[in-house]
Amino acid sequence: MIKKDNVYNNPLEQIVDFKFDEKVANVFEDMLKRSIPGYALSINLIGLLTRKYFIADTNCYDLGSSLGASSLAIFENIKQMKGKIFAVDNSKEMINRSKAYLKSNENVEIVLLNEDILQTKIENASIVVLNYTLQFIPKEKRDLLIQQIYNGLVEGGILIISEKLNFEQKENELMTNLYYDFKKMNGYSEMEISQKREALENVLIPETLEIHRERIYKIGFSDFYLWFRAFNFASFFAIK
Ligand SMILES: C[S@@+](CC[C@H](N)C(=O)[O-])C[C@H]1O[C@@H](n2cnc3c(N)ncnc32)[C@H](O)[C@@H]1O
């Protein structure tokens, strides 16, 4: 049974930086569904993109895999072909919990790695997913990470990135307010919303779509497509 997210449901004396610890891992399925507009649909569509771009006998990487939702969507779409999926997360609580969902079959081995994605060796990859993970990587390390991914992709391989986005002031205010309305609609109180916002302030650092696009082209990808957006949450993919 899915446990309800009540991490910020009581007034806290001191708000500490958000961590992907046991408390969060326990309720993460519910947190994702109620906190990211379009989350379930975007996971299904990552499966669909995988079906189109996966190349047999290559690797797939789910970087910041949490409970393994993207890995599972990838697996469901390649399980008749030969390939390997690496689900990588530096939270041991997330990796431990994802073991229950992620099982290899005779064609596709799923490898769980409890490590920093900046240390992950990316090679022979046709699908790499950063589903709401890049935003947690320090800004100054993002170019390096995307470069490492680019180097490890085969020609025709893709990088799928989902992120919370920043906009210019007017649009940012509107999208942020609509996003808080979305959270209220999903049962979060004003206090939960504001305590979580504070906890994430120094941890989740969004960028604009233009910055993402520039980085992708600067590193050498040939194409960049925005394929999904709901308020200030979006997903795009880049082709090598
Ligand atoms: C918002 S969650 C990702 C959700 C997941 N991709 C999904 O689609 O369900 C971000 C995840 O990235 C992980 N993470 C953050 N920084 C990381 C790093 N440097 N290396 C590995 N994992 C990291 C966190 O532990 C967390 O599980």
The ligand as an SDF file (V2000), in Angstrom:
LIG
                    3D

 27 29  0  0  0  0  0  0  0  0999 V2000
   13.3380   13.6810   -7.5970 C   0  0  0  0  0  0  0  0  0  0  0  0
   14.2210   12.2340   -7.3470 S   0  0  0  0  0  0  0  0  0  0  0  0
   14.1800   11.4360   -8.9270 C   0  0  0  0  0  0  0  0  0  0  0  0
   12.9100   10.7090   -9.2440 C   0  0  0  0  0  0  0  0  0  0  0  0
   13.1000    9.5220  -10.1500 C   0  0  0  0  0  0  0  0  0  0  0  0
   14.0580    9.7740  -11.2110 N   0  0  0  0  0  0  0  0  0  0  0  0
   11.7650    9.1240  -10.7310 C   0  0  0  0  0  0  0  0  0  0  0  0
   11.5590    9.3370  -11.9180 O   0  0  0  0  0  0  0  0  0  0  0  0
   10.9330    8.5930   -9.9870 O   0  0  0  0  0  0  0  0  0  0  0  0
   15.9160   12.6570   -7.3120 C   0  0  0  0  0  0  0  0  0  0  0  0
   16.8030   11.4590   -6.9700 C   0  0  0  0  0  0  0  0  0  0  0  0
   18.1470   11.7830   -7.3190 O   0  0  0  0  0  0  0  0  0  0  0  0
   18.9980   11.2850   -6.3260 C   0  0  0  0  0  0  0  0  0  0  0  0
   20.2380   12.0740   -6.3750 N   0  0  0  0  0  0  0  0  0  0  0  0
   20.3970   13.3990   -6.1450 C   0  0  0  0  0  0  0  0  0  0  0  0
   21.6860   13.7470   -6.3380 N   0  0  0  0  0  0  0  0  0  0  0  0
   22.3500   12.6240   -6.7080 C   0  0  0  0  0  0  0  0  0  0  0  0
   23.7030   12.3260   -7.0260 C   0  0  0  0  0  0  0  0  0  0  0  0
   24.6330   13.2830   -7.0310 N   0  0  0  0  0  0  0  0  0  0  0  0
   24.0240   11.0600   -7.3530 N   0  0  0  0  0  0  0  0  0  0  0  0
   23.0990   10.0830   -7.3350 C   0  0  0  0  0  0  0  0  0  0  0  0
   21.7870   10.2960   -7.0500 N   0  0  0  0  0  0  0  0  0  0  0  0
   21.4220   11.5470   -6.7270 C   0  0  0  0  0  0  0  0  0  0  0  0
   18.2180   11.4150   -5.0250 C   0  0  0  0  0  0  0  0  0  0  0  0
   18.7000   10.5450   -4.0210 O   0  0  0  0  0  0  0  0  0  0  0  0
   16.8080   11.0920   -5.5000 C   0  0  0  0  0  0  0  0  0  0  0  0
   16.4900    9.7290   -5.3230 O   0  0  0  0  0  0  0  0  0  0  0  0
  1  2  1  0
  2  3  1  0
  2 10  1  0
  3  4  1  0
  4  5  1  0
  5  6  1  0
  5  7  1  0
  7  8  2  0
  7  9  1  0
 10 11  1  0
 11 12  1  0
 11 26  1  0
 12 13  1  0
 13 14  1  0
 13 24  1  0
 14 15  1  0
 14 23  1  0
 15 16  2  0
 16 17  1  0
 17 18  1  0
 17 23  2  0
 18 19  1  0
 18 20  2  0
 20 21  1  0
 21 22  2  0
 22 23  1  0
 24 25  1  0
 24 26  1  0
 26 27  1  0
M  CHG  2   2   1   9  -1
M  END
$$$$
